[in-house]
């Protein structure tokens, strides 16, 4: 596979992971992430499909990124990471109905 296609797929998967994790955390509105509730947090995280999808996307993204770094220098590959910010922002606006409300 072309290294630049691999970069784009890796960055898209990384952006997707962010969105899946956000979707998973939407149902944790009243969950306290303090150390006293560690078991409750673990139970919540281990039963949430979106969290699993997010971790899976991260895993595949890192796997592909390692393949990229094997082929090209990090100084060539790393600037493509900034595309992830654009992808995540765009997909969040479309899929999560978010706008720039906090700016």
Secondary structure, DSSP 4 states (H G I P E B T S, - for coil): --HHHHHHHHHHHHHHHHHHHHHHHGGGTT---SGGGHHHHHHHHHT-HHHHHHHHHHHHHHHHHHHHHHHS-HHHHGGGGHHHHHHHHHHHHHHS---STT-
